[in-house]
Amino acid sequence: MTAPLDRSTTWPYVDGEPGEFSYARHGSPTVAEAERRLGELDGGRALLFASGAAAATAVVLGLLEPGRTVALAEGAYYGTGELLDELAGWRVRHVEFDQTGPPPPGADLVWLEAPSNPFLTMPDFEASAAHPALTVCDSTAATPLHVKPLERGCDLALHSATKYLAGHDDALVGAVVCRDESTAARLDEVRRKTGAVAGPDAAWLLLRGLATLEVRVARQTETARSLAKRLGAHPAVEIVRYPGFGGLLSFDVAGAEAARTVESSTTLIANMTSLGGVRSRIEARSRWEGDRVPAGLLRLAVGLEDPGALWADLAQALERSA
């Protein structure tokens, strides 16, 4: 049964007292239902936010104090590093580390990404779990179908639910899933006070996406595995990065000019940003990330199109770049 979409911002008191829902910034029925279902999937208490960036901001501001240090996985989503740079004004510093090994001593929050975007490395969960700091894992690209961070020893799982969880490029929404109730209560407090709550329409679209998540990700994974193998054998491709699951991969061609030719020559595959939707898309990441990525790095997010047609589109674009 489809959950109802309740766009109300206020609800009547019950016998002179606020009931379960009274004001939408504090919670609403559609948001609560989406949180319940995502929490069941990821194995914890889920909280929805207005975006993945809003969720990440709440984690830092809610769980750290000025003077604390975040150990951030090298090669993680560039926006996380930009967020932490912005929060340096609040005296929160960050250092990068190789997440395939142990986090550095002295960190107050360990920030993993499974897999990292766009380098597709996987964390050493055991080493991070042994660290005394709280650990958050951004598992946007994996989804709970492939990685459940709380089962791997992390304290929090973070999602840009805009991507695979919602899955249709029409809902901006973020999520944090907490292992313990006290952490969830603290982040809920931050969310209420800052107003970073998700709206009911985004929550309803997330519910729609969760209903088809398993079949979508299975198809994307099957196609991505096939494309990764074929890309690895193509003479114009220098390196392919793929963790073996999910619909996200990256590969390098000879340089910036070749990458621009490939991304602008596909026809079935859209030249656009983001990932996790039903339409495949490709882009040269250096336009956003600069020198932190190779000039020829292309990120490919696989959708639900026919695998043979996707490969034919990639192959003709690669031939143009040669």
N, C-alpha and C positions, 0 to 999 in steps of 0.2 A: 504494500500500500504506500502511495506517495505521501510524504509528510506535508502537512499544510504550510503554506507561506503566510506567516503573520507579520505584517508590516507595522503593527502598532508600536508607538513609542511610549505609551503609558497604559497602565491597567488599574482598575479600581482597587482600593484597599478592601480587605476582608475583615469585617467586624472592627473597623477603625484602625487596622494595622496593615502594613504592606504585606502582600502575599508573596508567592514564589517569584512573581514578576510584577514589578511596579514601574520601572523606568528602563528604557532599552539600553542605556549605557551600562546598566548593572546586569543585564541579562535579558534574553527574550526566548520564546518557545522554539522558534526555528533554529536559532543559534545553538540552543541547548541540545536539541536533537542531533544536530550535526556533530557537536562535541561528543555526545554519547557514542555515536557510531564510530567516529575516528578513534576515540579512546579504546573501544573494544578491539579495534583492528591493531592498534599499536601497543596495547597492553598497559595503559596508564590513564591518568586524568588529562583530558585534552582541553585546551583553551584556544578559541579562535581570535584572530587579530585582523586588522584591516588589510594587512599585507605581510609577506614574509619578512620584509625589513622592519615593520612595526613589531612583529614577534621577536626578532633578534634584538631590537632596541630595548624591549621590555625585559629580556633576559639580563642584559648588561646593567641597565639602570636599577632593576629590581633586586638583583642578587649580588652586586658588587658595590664597593665604596670607593671614593677617591683614593688614589694611590695603589690600586690593585692592578694586577697584570693578567692579560688574556694570552694564552698560548694558542695561536691560530695555525691550523694546518697549512703548510705551503701549497700553493696552487689551488687553494679553495676559491670559491666564487668571489670575484673581485669586489663585488658590492659589500661583502662582509668586511673586507679590509678598509674600504672607504668609510663605512659606518664607524669602525673603530678609530679611524683617523679623526673623524668628526667629534667623537666622544673624548678625544685626547684633551679637549678643552675642559672636561670634567675630571681631568687627571686620571683617566683610565688608559693605561698603555697596553700595547700588544707586541708580541714577538712571534715570528714565524718559526715553525719547526717541521721536520720531516715526520709526517704522521704514520709512516710505515715503521717507525721506531717509537721509543718512549718520549713522553712530553718532557720539557725541561723542568728542573727543580725550581721551586719558587713561584710557579704559576698559581694563580688563584681561581682560574677557570680555564679548562681545556676545551678547545673548540675543534671538533673533528668534522669531516665531511665524507659521506659514504654513498657513492664515490665522489671524489673531488671534481669540480667543474671549472675548466675543461680538461684537466689532465687525467682524470679517471683513476687516481690512486685510491687504495683502500686503507683504512686505518688499522693499526695494531690495537684492537679493542682490549686485549688482555693487558697490555702495557699501560694503556690509559686508565683502565679500571684500577690498576695498582697505585696510581697517583693519588695523593690525598685530596686534590682539588675536585670541585664539581666538574662534571664532564657533560657537555652538550654535543650532540651529533646532528648535523644537518643531513638528513637522509632524503632530501627532495628527489634526487635522481633515482634512488633505489626504490622508494615507496616501502611501506610496511610489508609488502608481498615478498621482498627480497632481503631487507634488513630491518630488524626490530632493535633499535639501539638500546632500549631498556633491558632487553634480554641479553645484550652483550656487555652489560655493566655500566652503561651510561645513566646519568641522572635525568637527562632531558633529551627528547627527540624534537627536532625543529623541521618544519616543512614550509616551503613556499607552496601552499596548497593550490595556488594559481596554476601550477604545472600539472603533473600527472593526476593528482587527487581529484581536482575539478575536471581537468582533462579536455576542455573544449574552447579554450582561449576566450572565455567570456565571464570569468569571475576572478577578481583580485582579492585574495584572501591568504592569510598565513595561519600557522598553528604551532603551538608548543604542547608536547605531551610529557607530563611529569610523572616520575616514579612515585613520589610521596605527596601526600595531601598538603603538608605545610608549604612546600615549594609552590604548589599550584595556588594555594591561598594567597601567597605573596604576589605572584604574577597577576592573579585576578585583581588584587588591590591596585597594582600599578595600572592595569588596564582600565579600571573604573576611573581612576584619578586623571589619567592622561587622555582618556577618550579614544583609545586605539582599538576599540571593539569592532568586530566584523558586523556588517549589516545583514539583515535577514535575507535579502535577495542573493547575496554571495553565498550565505550558508545553505540556502535552498539549492543553488546550483552545485555546491559541493556535495550535498546529499545525492543529487542526480549522478554526479561523477563517481562517487563511491560505489553506486549500484553496478556500474560497468567496469570498475577498475581492474578486476581480475582478468576479464577477457581482453581488455585493451592492452594491458601490460604484457600479457602472454603473447599476443600478436606482435607487438612492438619488439619484444625480446627476440622472438624467432626471426623476424626480418633483420634486426640489427646484427645478429650473429652471422647471418648469411652475407650481409653487406660488408661487415668487418673482414670476413675471410676473402671476399673478392677484392676489396680495396687493398688488402695486404699483398695480393699477387699482381697488382697493376704497376707497371713501370714508372708511372708519373707520381706515385705515392711513396713518400720516404719513410713514414712511420704511421702505424695505426694504434690508437689507444682505445681499448674496450675491456671492461672488467669481467665480461662473460655473461652479464645479465642486464636487463633494462633496455631502454630505447635510445640511450645517449652514447655517442662515440665521437672521437675526434681523430683527424688525420692531417698530416703535413704534406704540402706540395713544395715546389722549389723555392718559392718566396712570395712576397706580397703581390707582385703582378700576376703570378700564376693563380694565387688564391682568389684574387679579384675576378679573373677570367672564369674560374670554376663557379664561384657563387653567383655570378651574373649570367651564366650560360645555362643553368638548369631551367626547365620549364614546368615539370610536374612538381619538383621540390621548390618550395618558396624560398626566396632570398629574404629572410626576416629573422628577428631575434626570438628568444625564449625557447621553450621546450615543453614536452608533455602533452601537446594537443594531438588531435586526430590527423592533422596535416603535417607532412614532413617539411622541415625547414633547414637551411644551411646558412652559415655566415662565417666570415673571417673575423676571428675574435680580436685581432689586433686593433680594429677600429675602436673598440671599447677599452681594451686592456693594455694597449701600448706594448712596451718592450718586455712586459712580464710574460708574454707568450711569444713563441716563434712567429715571424712575420707570415709564414705560410700555413699557419694552423687554421683549419676549418672545423667548426663544430657542426655535427650533423645530428639532428633530433628526428628520430624516425617516427612516422605516423602510421596510418592504417591502410595506405595504398598497396597495390599489388607489388610484391617484392621484385618481380621481374621488370616491371615498368620503372621502378625506382632505380634499379641497377642500370637499365638502359639510359636513363636520364643522367646518372652520374658518369657513366662511361663516355657519353658523347661530350660532356662538359670537360672531363679530364683530357680527352683527345684535343680539345681546343686549346688547352693550356700547355700542351707539349711544345 
